[in-house]
């Protein structure tokens, strides 16, 4: 399972949308039902599941789901 697969699944579970509908090039701000609180919950889920800490400064450059996955590489 890739980092993108993990992020795709966690986003889908949080937003209650099909995982297949989430692509790496999708803008995070354009995801259905996303808001700042939901995004924070997704980040906590990612950190919990991967055991990695995401530096808040790195999030300044994240625009797409793929960008978020690259933070874990």
N, CA, C and O atoms as a Maestro MAE file, in Angstrom:
{
 s_m_m2io_version
 :::
 2.0.0
}

f_m_ct {
 s_m_title
 :::
 protein
 m_atom[292] {
  # First column is atom index #
  i_m_mmod_type
  r_m_x_coord
  r_m_y_coord
  r_m_z_coord
  i_m_residue_number
  s_m_chain_name
  s_m_pdb_residue_name
  s_m_pdb_atom_name
  i_m_atomic_number
  :::
  1 25 0.854 -1.176 0.000 1 A "UNK " " N  " 7
  2 3 0.000 0.000 0.000 1 A "UNK " " CA " 6
  3 2 0.904 1.244 0.000 1 A "UNK " " C  " 6
  4 15 1.840 1.339 0.793 1 A "UNK " " O  " 8
  5 25 0.616 2.177 -0.881 2 A "UNK " " N  " 7
  6 3 1.406 3.401 -0.985 2 A "UNK " " CA " 6
  7 2 0.866 4.460 -0.020 2 A "UNK " " C  " 6
  8 15 -0.219 4.322 0.544 2 A "UNK " " O  " 8
  9 25 1.658 5.517 0.148 3 A "UNK " " N  " 7
  10 3 1.188 6.630 0.984 3 A "UNK " " CA " 6
  11 2 -0.085 7.226 0.394 3 A "UNK " " C  " 6
  12 15 -1.001 7.596 1.128 3 A "UNK " " O  " 8
  13 25 -0.141 7.318 -0.937 4 A "UNK " " N  " 7
  14 3 -1.357 7.851 -1.549 4 A "UNK " " CA " 6
  15 2 -2.554 6.974 -1.229 4 A "UNK " " C  " 6
  16 15 -3.626 7.490 -0.913 4 A "UNK " " O  " 8
  17 25 -2.394 5.658 -1.306 5 A "UNK " " N  " 7
  18 3 -3.509 4.740 -1.007 5 A "UNK " " CA " 6
  19 2 -4.027 4.954 0.412 5 A "UNK " " C  " 6
  20 15 -5.235 4.969 0.649 5 A "UNK " " O  " 8
  21 25 -3.100 5.117 1.349 6 A "UNK " " N  " 7
  22 3 -3.488 5.338 2.747 6 A "UNK " " CA " 6
  23 2 -4.243 6.654 2.891 6 A "UNK " " C  " 6
  24 15 -5.299 6.705 3.522 6 A "UNK " " O  " 8
  25 25 -3.705 7.703 2.310 7 A "UNK " " N  " 7
  26 3 -4.350 9.022 2.401 7 A "UNK " " CA " 6
  27 2 -5.691 9.006 1.689 7 A "UNK " " C  " 6
  28 15 -6.668 9.563 2.189 7 A "UNK " " O  " 8
  29 25 -5.743 8.377 0.537 8 A "UNK " " N  " 7
  30 3 -6.995 8.275 -0.215 8 A "UNK " " CA " 6
  31 2 -8.072 7.603 0.638 8 A "UNK " " C  " 6
  32 15 -9.205 8.080 0.709 8 A "UNK " " O  " 8
  33 25 -7.707 6.490 1.286 9 A "UNK " " N  " 7
  34 3 -8.674 5.758 2.121 9 A "UNK " " CA " 6
  35 2 -9.130 6.596 3.314 9 A "UNK " " C  " 6
  36 15 -10.322 6.642 3.619 9 A "UNK " " O  " 8
  37 25 -8.187 7.259 3.989 10 A "UNK " " N  " 7
  38 3 -8.547 8.054 5.160 10 A "UNK " " CA " 6
  39 2 -9.419 9.251 4.796 10 A "UNK " " C  " 6
  40 15 -10.345 9.594 5.530 10 A "UNK " " O  " 8
  41 25 -9.126 9.885 3.669 11 A "UNK " " N  " 7
  42 3 -9.965 11.002 3.209 11 A "UNK " " CA " 6
  43 2 -11.365 10.494 2.884 11 A "UNK " " C  " 6
  44 15 -12.362 11.100 3.275 11 A "UNK " " O  " 8
  45 25 -11.427 9.382 2.167 12 A "UNK " " N  " 7
  46 3 -12.730 8.817 1.789 12 A "UNK " " CA " 6
  47 2 -13.564 8.474 3.022 12 A "UNK " " C  " 6
  48 15 -14.763 8.750 3.063 12 A "UNK " " O  " 8
  49 25 -12.929 7.875 4.018 13 A "UNK " " N  " 7
  50 3 -13.648 7.522 5.249 13 A "UNK " " CA " 6
  51 2 -14.126 8.771 5.982 13 A "UNK " " C  " 6
  52 15 -15.237 8.795 6.512 13 A "UNK " " O  " 8
  53 25 -13.302 9.794 6.012 14 A "UNK " " N  " 7
  54 3 -13.665 11.024 6.733 14 A "UNK " " CA " 6
  55 2 -14.756 11.812 6.031 14 A "UNK " " C  " 6
  56 15 -15.626 12.394 6.678 14 A "UNK " " O  " 8
  57 25 -14.706 11.829 4.701 15 A "UNK " " N  " 7
  58 3 -15.670 12.632 3.941 15 A "UNK " " CA " 6
  59 2 -16.873 11.825 3.455 15 A "UNK " " C  " 6
  60 15 -17.799 12.366 2.852 15 A "UNK " " O  " 8
  61 25 -16.838 10.517 3.732 16 A "UNK " " N  " 7
  62 3 -17.924 9.616 3.309 16 A "UNK " " CA " 6
  63 2 -18.153 9.683 1.799 16 A "UNK " " C  " 6
  64 15 -19.281 9.813 1.323 16 A "UNK " " O  " 8
  65 25 -17.040 9.588 1.063 17 A "UNK " " N  " 7
  66 3 -17.098 9.554 -0.399 17 A "UNK " " CA " 6
  67 2 -16.306 8.333 -0.869 17 A "UNK " " C  " 6
  68 15 -15.466 7.819 -0.131 17 A "UNK " " O  " 8
  69 25 -16.571 7.867 -2.097 18 A "UNK " " N  " 7
  70 3 -15.834 6.696 -2.598 18 A "UNK " " CA " 6
  71 2 -14.342 7.014 -2.771 18 A "UNK " " C  " 6
  72 15 -13.976 8.058 -3.311 18 A "UNK " " O  " 8
  73 25 -13.502 6.104 -2.308 19 A "UNK " " N  " 7
  74 3 -12.051 6.302 -2.424 19 A "UNK " " CA " 6
  75 2 -11.633 6.450 -3.885 19 A "UNK " " C  " 6
  76 15 -10.715 7.210 -4.193 19 A "UNK " " O  " 8
  77 25 -12.299 5.733 -4.781 20 A "UNK " " N  " 7
  78 3 -11.952 5.778 -6.196 20 A "UNK " " CA " 6
  79 2 -12.152 7.164 -6.811 20 A "UNK " " C  " 6
  80 15 -11.591 7.469 -7.864 20 A "UNK " " O  " 8
  81 25 -12.948 7.992 -6.154 21 A "UNK " " N  " 7
  82 3 -13.215 9.328 -6.694 21 A "UNK " " CA " 6
  83 2 -12.124 10.331 -6.321 21 A "UNK " " C  " 6
  84 15 -12.154 11.474 -6.777 21 A "UNK " " O  " 8
  85 25 -11.165 9.917 -5.499 22 A "UNK " " N  " 7
  86 3 -10.096 10.806 -5.044 22 A "UNK " " CA " 6
  87 2 -8.838 10.508 -5.849 22 A "UNK " " C  " 6
  88 15 -8.322 9.391 -5.822 22 A "UNK " " O  " 8
  89 25 -8.350 11.521 -6.565 23 A "UNK " " N  " 7
  90 3 -7.164 11.374 -7.407 23 A "UNK " " CA " 6
  91 2 -6.035 12.241 -6.863 23 A "UNK " " C  " 6
  92 15 -6.293 13.213 -6.153 23 A "UNK " " O  " 8
  93 25 -4.792 11.904 -7.183 24 A "UNK " " N  " 7
  94 3 -3.651 12.687 -6.684 24 A "UNK " " CA " 6
  95 2 -3.716 14.162 -7.078 24 A "UNK " " C  " 6
  96 15 -3.269 15.024 -6.322 24 A "UNK " " O  " 8
  97 25 -4.258 14.452 -8.233 25 A "UNK " " N  " 7
  98 3 -4.301 15.843 -8.712 25 A "UNK " " CA " 6
  99 2 -5.477 16.652 -8.158 25 A "UNK " " C  " 6
  100 15 -5.591 17.847 -8.432 25 A "UNK " " O  " 8
  101 25 -6.344 16.012 -7.386 26 A "UNK " " N  " 7
  102 3 -7.490 16.724 -6.803 26 A "UNK " " CA " 6
  103 2 -7.029 17.742 -5.772 26 A "UNK " " C  " 6
  104 15 -6.222 17.432 -4.895 26 A "UNK " " O  " 8
  105 25 -7.543 18.949 -5.885 27 A "UNK " " N  " 7
  106 3 -7.247 19.980 -4.903 27 A "UNK " " CA " 6
  107 2 -7.937 19.663 -3.584 27 A "UNK " " C  " 6
  108 15 -9.112 19.297 -3.562 27 A "UNK " " O  " 8
  109 25 -7.217 19.802 -2.503 28 A "UNK " " N  " 7
  110 3 -7.798 19.492 -1.194 28 A "UNK " " CA " 6
  111 2 -8.985 20.397 -0.900 28 A "UNK " " C  " 6
  112 15 -10.001 19.941 -0.375 28 A "UNK " " O  " 8
  113 25 -8.864 21.663 -1.233 29 A "UNK " " N  " 7
  114 3 -9.946 22.613 -0.958 29 A "UNK " " CA " 6
  115 2 -11.208 22.307 -1.763 29 A "UNK " " C  " 6
  116 15 -12.298 22.748 -1.398 29 A "UNK " " O  " 8
  117 25 -11.066 21.558 -2.851 30 A "UNK " " N  " 7
  118 3 -12.222 21.246 -3.691 30 A "UNK " " CA " 6
  119 2 -12.877 19.914 -3.346 30 A "UNK " " C  " 6
  120 15 -13.887 19.551 -3.950 30 A "UNK " " O  " 8
  121 25 -12.326 19.192 -2.399 31 A "UNK " " N  " 7
  122 3 -12.932 17.910 -2.026 31 A "UNK " " CA " 6
  123 2 -14.304 18.142 -1.410 31 A "UNK " " C  " 6
  124 15 -14.516 19.093 -0.658 31 A "UNK " " O  " 8
  125 25 -15.223 17.255 -1.744 32 A "UNK " " N  " 7
  126 3 -16.594 17.380 -1.256 32 A "UNK " " CA " 6
  127 2 -16.629 17.296 0.269 32 A "UNK " " C  " 6
  128 15 -16.022 16.404 0.860 32 A "UNK " " O  " 8
  129 25 -17.329 18.212 0.891 33 A "UNK " " N  " 7
  130 3 -17.568 18.246 2.339 33 A "UNK " " CA " 6
  131 2 -16.338 18.562 3.186 33 A "UNK " " C  " 6
  132 15 -16.366 18.338 4.396 33 A "UNK " " O  " 8
  133 25 -15.259 19.074 2.593 34 A "UNK " " N  " 7
  134 3 -14.062 19.349 3.392 34 A "UNK " " CA " 6
  135 2 -14.149 20.734 4.027 34 A "UNK " " C  " 6
  136 15 -14.613 21.689 3.404 34 A "UNK " " O  " 8
  137 25 -13.705 20.825 5.251 35 A "UNK " " N  " 7
  138 3 -13.550 22.109 5.922 35 A "UNK " " CA " 6
  139 2 -12.303 21.990 6.789 35 A "UNK " " C  " 6
  140 15 -11.679 20.930 6.835 35 A "UNK " " O  " 8
  141 25 -11.941 23.047 7.462 36 A "UNK " " N  " 7
  142 3 -10.678 23.042 8.210 36 A "UNK " " CA " 6
  143 2 -10.674 22.009 9.333 36 A "UNK " " C  " 6
  144 15 -9.646 21.378 9.578 36 A "UNK " " O  " 8
  145 25 -11.783 21.827 10.008 37 A "UNK " " N  " 7
  146 3 -11.850 20.846 11.084 37 A "UNK " " CA " 6
  147 2 -11.715 19.429 10.544 37 A "UNK " " C  " 6
  148 15 -11.002 18.607 11.120 37 A "UNK " " O  " 8
  149 25 -12.389 19.146 9.456 38 A "UNK " " N  " 7
  150 3 -12.294 17.823 8.843 38 A "UNK " " CA " 6
  151 2 -10.877 17.562 8.357 38 A "UNK " " C  " 6
  152 15 -10.361 16.454 8.509 38 A "UNK " " O  " 8
  153 25 -10.241 18.582 7.769 39 A "UNK " " N  " 7
  154 3 -8.869 18.426 7.306 39 A "UNK " " CA " 6
  155 2 -7.946 18.122 8.486 39 A "UNK " " C  " 6
  156 15 -7.065 17.269 8.379 39 A "UNK " " O  " 8
  157 25 -8.137 18.797 9.580 40 A "UNK " " N  " 7
  158 3 -7.315 18.536 10.772 40 A "UNK " " CA " 6
  159 2 -7.538 17.106 11.268 40 A "UNK " " C  " 6
  160 15 -6.586 16.440 11.676 40 A "UNK " " O  " 8
  161 25 -8.761 16.637 11.239 41 A "UNK " " N  " 7
  162 3 -9.052 15.261 11.653 41 A "UNK " " CA " 6
  163 2 -8.382 14.259 10.718 41 A "UNK " " C  " 6
  164 15 -7.902 13.216 11.164 41 A "UNK " " O  " 8
  165 25 -8.350 14.569 9.429 42 A "UNK " " N  " 7
  166 3 -7.671 13.713 8.454 42 A "UNK " " CA " 6
  167 2 -6.176 13.671 8.761 42 A "UNK " " C  " 6
  168 15 -5.563 12.604 8.730 42 A "UNK " " O  " 8
  169 25 -5.591 14.835 9.059 43 A "UNK " " N  " 7
  170 3 -4.162 14.881 9.385 43 A "UNK " " CA " 6
  171 2 -3.843 14.042 10.624 43 A "UNK " " C  " 6
  172 15 -2.846 13.321 10.651 43 A "UNK " " O  " 8
  173 25 -4.680 14.138 11.633 44 A "UNK " " N  " 7
  174 3 -4.477 13.344 12.854 44 A "UNK " " CA " 6
  175 2 -4.566 11.857 12.520 44 A "UNK " " C  " 6
  176 15 -3.779 11.061 13.031 44 A "UNK " " O  " 8
  177 25 -5.507 11.482 11.677 45 A "UNK " " N  " 7
  178 3 -5.651 10.082 11.266 45 A "UNK " " CA " 6
  179 2 -4.414 9.601 10.515 45 A "UNK " " C  " 6
  180 15 -3.938 8.487 10.735 45 A "UNK " " O  " 8
  181 25 -3.899 10.446 9.627 46 A "UNK " " N  " 7
  182 3 -2.700 10.094 8.862 46 A "UNK " " CA " 6
  183 2 -1.523 9.889 9.811 46 A "UNK " " C  " 6
  184 15 -0.797 8.901 9.705 46 A "UNK " " O  " 8
  185 25 -1.338 10.826 10.737 47 A "UNK " " N  " 7
  186 3 -0.233 10.717 11.686 47 A "UNK " " CA " 6
  187 2 -0.380 9.476 12.559 47 A "UNK " " C  " 6
  188 15 0.601 8.780 12.820 47 A "UNK " " O  " 8
  189 25 -1.579 9.201 13.002 48 A "UNK " " N  " 7
  190 3 -1.835 8.044 13.863 48 A "UNK " " CA " 6
  191 2 -1.567 6.739 13.115 48 A "UNK " " C  " 6
  192 15 -0.947 5.823 13.656 48 A "UNK " " O  " 8
  193 25 -2.031 6.661 11.890 49 A "UNK " " N  " 7
  194 3 -1.898 5.424 11.124 49 A "UNK " " CA " 6
  195 2 -0.474 5.185 10.632 49 A "UNK " " C  " 6
  196 15 -0.019 4.042 10.587 49 A "UNK " " O  " 8
  197 25 0.226 6.242 10.265 50 A "UNK " " N  " 7
  198 3 1.564 6.078 9.702 50 A "UNK " " CA " 6
  199 2 2.669 6.193 10.740 50 A "UNK " " C  " 6
  200 15 3.798 5.772 10.488 50 A "UNK " " O  " 8
  201 25 2.361 6.756 11.904 51 A "UNK " " N  " 7
  202 3 3.379 6.962 12.916 51 A "UNK " " CA " 6
  203 2 4.323 8.107 12.592 51 A "UNK " " C  " 6
  204 15 5.354 8.274 13.243 51 A "UNK " " O  " 8
  205 25 3.969 8.895 11.583 52 A "UNK " " N  " 7
  206 3 4.789 10.028 11.164 52 A "UNK " " CA " 6
  207 2 4.118 11.323 11.607 52 A "UNK " " C  " 6
  208 15 2.892 11.423 11.633 52 A "UNK " " O  " 8
  209 25 4.932 12.306 11.952 53 A "UNK " " N  " 7
  210 3 4.419 13.619 12.315 53 A "UNK " " CA " 6
  211 2 4.532 14.532 11.105 53 A "UNK " " C  " 6
  212 15 5.580 14.598 10.462 53 A "UNK " " O  " 8
  213 25 3.456 15.233 10.799 54 A "UNK " " N  " 7
  214 3 3.457 16.174 9.681 54 A "UNK " " CA " 6
  215 2 3.751 17.555 10.233 54 A "UNK " " C  " 6
  216 15 3.019 18.067 11.080 54 A "UNK " " O  " 8
  217 25 4.825 18.152 9.748 55 A "UNK " " N  " 7
  218 3 5.223 19.495 10.169 55 A "UNK " " CA " 6
  219 2 4.224 20.514 9.608 55 A "UNK " " C  " 6
  220 15 4.029 20.575 8.394 55 A "UNK " " O  " 8
  221 25 3.595 21.307 10.466 56 A "UNK " " N  " 7
  222 3 2.617 22.295 9.995 56 A "UNK " " CA " 6
  223 2 3.190 23.245 8.936 56 A "UNK " " C  " 6
  224 15 2.452 23.709 8.066 56 A "UNK " " O  " 8
  225 25 4.470 23.533 8.997 57 A "UNK " " N  " 7
  226 3 5.075 24.422 7.992 57 A "UNK " " CA " 6
  227 2 5.071 23.779 6.607 57 A "UNK " " C  " 6
  228 15 4.966 24.475 5.598 57 A "UNK " " O  " 8
  229 25 5.184 22.457 6.559 58 A "UNK " " N  " 7
  230 3 5.150 21.752 5.277 58 A "UNK " " CA " 6
  231 2 3.771 21.835 4.629 58 A "UNK " " C  " 6
  232 15 3.652 21.752 3.406 58 A "UNK " " O  " 8
  233 25 2.741 21.997 5.436 59 A "UNK " " N  " 7
  234 3 1.378 22.073 4.910 59 A "UNK " " CA " 6
  235 2 1.131 23.349 4.115 59 A "UNK " " C  " 6
  236 15 0.176 23.430 3.341 59 A "UNK " " O  " 8
  237 25 1.986 24.337 4.304 60 A "UNK " " N  " 7
  238 3 1.828 25.603 3.577 60 A "UNK " " CA " 6
  239 2 1.910 25.401 2.065 60 A "UNK " " C  " 6
  240 15 1.357 26.189 1.298 60 A "UNK " " O  " 8
  241 25 2.601 24.343 1.641 61 A "UNK " " N  " 7
  242 3 2.815 24.088 0.212 61 A "UNK " " CA " 6
  243 2 1.892 23.013 -0.347 61 A "UNK " " C  " 6
  244 15 1.951 22.700 -1.536 61 A "UNK " " O  " 8
  245 25 1.049 22.452 0.493 62 A "UNK " " N  " 7
  246 3 0.155 21.377 0.064 62 A "UNK " " CA " 6
  247 2 -1.087 21.971 -0.589 62 A "UNK " " C  " 6
  248 15 -1.816 22.752 0.023 62 A "UNK " " O  " 8
  249 25 -1.309 21.593 -1.822 63 A "UNK " " N  " 7
  250 3 -2.501 22.049 -2.554 63 A "UNK " " CA " 6
  251 2 -3.373 20.868 -3.006 63 A "UNK " " C  " 6
  252 15 -4.595 20.988 -3.095 63 A "UNK " " O  " 8
  253 25 -2.730 19.726 -3.288 64 A "UNK " " N  " 7
  254 3 -3.460 18.574 -3.820 64 A "UNK " " CA " 6
  255 2 -3.308 17.370 -2.895 64 A "UNK " " C  " 6
  256 15 -2.484 17.367 -1.980 64 A "UNK " " O  " 8
  257 25 -4.107 16.368 -3.152 65 A "UNK " " N  " 7
  258 3 -4.011 15.123 -2.395 65 A "UNK " " CA " 6
  259 2 -2.636 14.499 -2.629 65 A "UNK " " C  " 6
  260 15 -2.044 13.939 -1.706 65 A "UNK " " O  " 8
  261 25 -2.131 14.593 -3.846 66 A "UNK " " N  " 7
  262 3 -0.800 14.076 -4.150 66 A "UNK " " CA " 6
  263 2 0.288 14.789 -3.370 66 A "UNK " " C  " 6
  264 15 1.245 14.161 -2.918 66 A "UNK " " O  " 8
  265 25 0.145 16.114 -3.208 67 A "UNK " " N  " 7
  266 3 1.109 16.873 -2.407 67 A "UNK " " CA " 6
  267 2 1.135 16.359 -0.965 67 A "UNK " " C  " 6
  268 15 2.196 16.250 -0.351 67 A "UNK " " O  " 8
  269 25 -0.032 16.052 -0.446 68 A "UNK " " N  " 7
  270 3 -0.132 15.540 0.926 68 A "UNK " " CA " 6
  271 2 0.568 14.184 1.030 68 A "UNK " " C  " 6
  272 15 1.271 13.924 2.007 68 A "UNK " " O  " 8
  273 25 0.382 13.326 0.035 69 A "UNK " " N  " 7
  274 3 1.031 12.018 0.032 69 A "UNK " " CA " 6
  275 2 2.549 12.158 -0.036 69 A "UNK " " C  " 6
  276 15 3.269 11.381 0.591 69 A "UNK " " O  " 8
  277 25 3.044 13.139 -0.790 70 A "UNK " " N  " 7
  278 3 4.494 13.347 -0.925 70 A "UNK " " CA " 6
  279 2 5.140 13.731 0.400 70 A "UNK " " C  " 6
  280 15 6.327 13.476 0.599 70 A "UNK " " O  " 8
  281 25 4.383 14.339 1.308 71 A "UNK " " N  " 7
  282 3 4.942 14.691 2.619 71 A "UNK " " CA " 6
  283 2 5.396 13.451 3.391 71 A "UNK " " C  " 6
  284 15 6.262 13.543 4.261 71 A "UNK " " O  " 8
  285 25 4.829 12.323 3.082 72 A "UNK " " N  " 7
  286 3 5.149 11.088 3.795 72 A "UNK " " CA " 6
  287 2 6.276 10.299 3.139 72 A "UNK " " C  " 6
  288 15 6.754 9.315 3.703 72 A "UNK " " O  " 8
  289 25 6.700 10.723 1.960 73 A "UNK " " N  " 7
  290 3 7.801 10.023 1.259 73 A "UNK " " CA " 6
  291 2 9.128 10.292 1.921 73 A "UNK " " C  " 6
  292 15 10.157 9.789 1.469 73 A "UNK " " O  " 8
  :::
 }
 m_bond[291] {
  # First column is bond index #
  i_m_from
  i_m_to
  i_m_order
  :::
  1 1 2 1
  2 2 3 1
  3 3 4 2
  4 3 5 1
  5 5 6 1
  6 6 7 1
  7 7 8 2
  8 7 9 1
  9 9 10 1
  10 10 11 1
  11 11 12 2
  12 11 13 1
  13 13 14 1
  14 14 15 1
  15 15 16 2
  16 15 17 1
  17 17 18 1
  18 18 19 1
  19 19 20 2
  20 19 21 1
  21 21 22 1
  22 22 23 1
  23 23 24 2
  24 23 25 1
  25 25 26 1
  26 26 27 1
  27 27 28 2
  28 27 29 1
  29 29 30 1
  30 30 31 1
  31 31 32 2
  32 31 33 1
  33 33 34 1
  34 34 35 1
  35 35 36 2
  36 35 37 1
  37 37 38 1
  38 38 39 1
  39 39 40 2
  40 39 41 1
  41 41 42 1
  42 42 43 1
  43 43 44 2
  44 43 45 1
  45 45 46 1
  46 46 47 1
  47 47 48 2
  48 47 49 1
  49 49 50 1
  50 50 51 1
  51 51 52 2
  52 51 53 1
  53 53 54 1
  54 54 55 1
  55 55 56 2
  56 55 57 1
  57 57 58 1
  58 58 59 1
  59 59 60 2
  60 59 61 1
  61 61 62 1
  62 62 63 1
  63 63 64 2
  64 63 65 1
  65 65 66 1
  66 66 67 1
  67 67 68 2
  68 67 69 1
  69 69 70 1
  70 70 71 1
  71 71 72 2
  72 71 73 1
  73 73 74 1
  74 74 75 1
  75 75 76 2
  76 75 77 1
  77 77 78 1
  78 78 79 1
  79 79 80 2
  80 79 81 1
  81 81 82 1
  82 82 83 1
  83 83 84 2
  84 83 85 1
  85 85 86 1
  86 86 87 1
  87 87 88 2
  88 87 89 1
  89 89 90 1
  90 90 91 1
  91 91 92 2
  92 91 93 1
  93 93 94 1
  94 94 95 1
  95 95 96 2
  96 95 97 1
  97 97 98 1
  98 98 99 1
  99 99 100 2
  100 99 101 1
  101 101 102 1
  102 102 103 1
  103 103 104 2
  104 103 105 1
  105 105 106 1
  106 106 107 1
  107 107 108 2
  108 107 109 1
  109 109 110 1
  110 110 111 1
  111 111 112 2
  112 111 113 1
  113 113 114 1
  114 114 115 1
  115 115 116 2
  116 115 117 1
  117 117 118 1
  118 118 119 1
  119 119 120 2
  120 119 121 1
  121 121 122 1
  122 122 123 1
  123 123 124 2
  124 123 125 1
  125 125 126 1
  126 126 127 1
  127 127 128 2
  128 127 129 1
  129 129 130 1
  130 130 131 1
  131 131 132 2
  132 131 133 1
  133 133 134 1
  134 134 135 1
  135 135 136 2
  136 135 137 1
  137 137 138 1
  138 138 139 1
  139 139 140 2
  140 139 141 1
  141 141 142 1
  142 142 143 1
  143 143 144 2
  144 143 145 1
  145 145 146 1
  146 146 147 1
  147 147 148 2
  148 147 149 1
  149 149 150 1
  150 150 151 1
  151 151 152 2
  152 151 153 1
  153 153 154 1
  154 154 155 1
  155 155 156 2
  156 155 157 1
  157 157 158 1
  158 158 159 1
  159 159 160 2
  160 159 161 1
  161 161 162 1
  162 162 163 1
  163 163 164 2
  164 163 165 1
  165 165 166 1
  166 166 167 1
  167 167 168 2
  168 167 169 1
  169 169 170 1
  170 170 171 1
  171 171 172 2
  172 171 173 1
  173 173 174 1
  174 174 175 1
  175 175 176 2
  176 175 177 1
  177 177 178 1
  178 178 179 1
  179 179 180 2
  180 179 181 1
  181 181 182 1
  182 182 183 1
  183 183 184 2
  184 183 185 1
  185 185 186 1
  186 186 187 1
  187 187 188 2
  188 187 189 1
  189 189 190 1
  190 190 191 1
  191 191 192 2
  192 191 193 1
  193 193 194 1
  194 194 195 1
  195 195 196 2
  196 195 197 1
  197 197 198 1
  198 198 199 1
  199 199 200 2
  200 199 201 1
  201 201 202 1
  202 202 203 1
  203 203 204 2
  204 203 205 1
  205 205 206 1
  206 206 207 1
  207 207 208 2
  208 207 209 1
  209 209 210 1
  210 210 211 1
  211 211 212 2
  212 211 213 1
  213 213 214 1
  214 214 215 1
  215 215 216 2
  216 215 217 1
  217 217 218 1
  218 218 219 1
  219 219 220 2
  220 219 221 1
  221 221 222 1
  222 222 223 1
  223 223 224 2
  224 223 225 1
  225 225 226 1
  226 226 227 1
  227 227 228 2
  228 227 229 1
  229 229 230 1
  230 230 231 1
  231 231 232 2
  232 231 233 1
  233 233 234 1
  234 234 235 1
  235 235 236 2
  236 235 237 1
  237 237 238 1
  238 238 239 1
  239 239 240 2
  240 239 241 1
  241 241 242 1
  242 242 243 1
  243 243 244 2
  244 243 245 1
  245 245 246 1
  246 246 247 1
  247 247 248 2
  248 247 249 1
  249 249 250 1
  250 250 251 1
  251 251 252 2
  252 251 253 1
  253 253 254 1
  254 254 255 1
  255 255 256 2
  256 255 257 1
  257 257 258 1
  258 258 259 1
  259 259 260 2
  260 259 261 1
  261 261 262 1
  262 262 263 1
  263 263 264 2
  264 263 265 1
  265 265 266 1
  266 266 267 1
  267 267 268 2
  268 267 269 1
  269 269 270 1
  270 270 271 1
  271 271 272 2
  272 271 273 1
  273 273 274 1
  274 274 275 1
  275 275 276 2
  276 275 277 1
  277 277 278 1
  278 278 279 1
  279 279 280 2
  280 279 281 1
  281 281 282 1
  282 282 283 1
  283 283 284 2
  284 283 285 1
  285 285 286 1
  286 286 287 1
  287 287 288 2
  288 287 289 1
  289 289 290 1
  290 290 291 1
  291 291 292 2
  :::
 }
}
